[in-house]
Amino acid sequence: MDKIFPSYNDPLFSILIITILILIVALVSYFLGNYKEEKERESLKKFLGTISVDNSILDIDKLPFETSLISPLSMVAKSFTINGEYQKSISIYLYLINHIQPFFQKEYLLKELGETYLKAGFLKRAESIFLEILRKHPRNREVLYLLETIYERLNDYKRAKETLIPLEIMGENIKNLRVNLELSAYLKDKSISKEKRIERLIEFIKREPFLYRRIVRELFKIDINSAWNSLDMDRIDIILDILWLLPSSNLNFDIISSNEILKSIYTAKGILHIEDSLPNIGIFVIDTINSAQKGGSFNIDLNFSYSCSRCRDNFPISFDKCPRCYAVNSIILNSTITEKRAYQGYSLL
Ligand SMILES: [Zn+2]
């Protein structure tokens, strides 16, 4: 044996031992890494297996999988989601996710699957998928934002705020989201008295002007007089729909008749009689309707739609957080002149 191995005090022996140790550590790390990867893969597969989908809608499982299918099928799934055909897009995402092994290749698809569940209203499923992604990739900003939206919709404001912490650490500007959550949590708190609630909402408007539209709408629900007294005449254009669609019983004629802007709006609406002396107020649709009324045309109304300044999508109903990109403070009010219909049966309150 002495002839095969160098003696223990031989430098060659030490080098041999070190080399063997390095090899052992490398092999152990390799096998442990593979084992961990395999366990995670099994965990994800088990997790996805709990999500059922009606396969009869799209018989995609019979399609032989090829990597060249990933991109076109992802696009098809995305367009199904946009068109609201969620079951079909979920079938495709699950098919792709089940056939792709490395996490980094399917992270995007998992995110899309979670977002599809979010849009379809399956908040708990979406939450599970996003938590699964964050377990592997805790710095996934897009997923953190989506998770915040889920907790907000679930009225779990504590967890929603916790989701913002890593985003803030990563340098994201989350101030508006945090304030918006603060307001949502406040509005849901039933233990606060009506007087205290009104006082605090008026403070909110002064502190965070971007919440003006949302708070005015809330004030109209809680206390009509406080709402009328909180109106900012420089920002009437961004709440024109709220004022226009107020039920007649909620109008404060003392305030309306003492203000040229409000008088013009409710003259255009047909609540007040048109006067030749009525001035233009700088809101195009209102000035146009009043000019038409002065010319004898009274069968005119306003139609409202909404768009998002971030994703540019259009929506028929108002929102506090964009239904598509989940941005706050992004709503743009679009007013169009239309023919008056016999019955207007809705308000924004
Ligand atoms: Zn948007």
Residues whose N, C-alpha, C, O or C-beta is under 5 A from the ligand:
A	BS01	ZN	C308 R310 C311 R312 C322 R324 C325 Y326 A327
